[in-house]
């Protein structure tokens, strides 16, 4: 039996993501503005690795810096924001949750020894 949500209790969260050669960095924010500021902070902190002696990228506005980031990094790094829905714990009906647990989880006695 599928789990049926009893009510929608959710919120949009904003995920700032920085993809680079060492992996992906993410930061979750409650506002899109906060996530955008995170992108700017990452880009400004890493800019010295890509900026030339003239400092031409340092003079870019925050918006322009984020828009041009993949060009600045030679298409090796990407900065972007995604929106996701975060559901609170009370979304699922207690009865449906018990049915799901019964159908999908095995009860194991922690003192049981394998044969």
Secondary structure, 3 states (H helix, E strand, C coil): CCCCECCCCEEEEEEEEEEECCEEEEEEECCHHHHHHHHHHHHHHHHHHCCCCCCCCCCCCHHHHHHHHHHHCCCCCEEEEEEEEEECHHHECHHHHHHHHHHHCCCCCCCCCCC
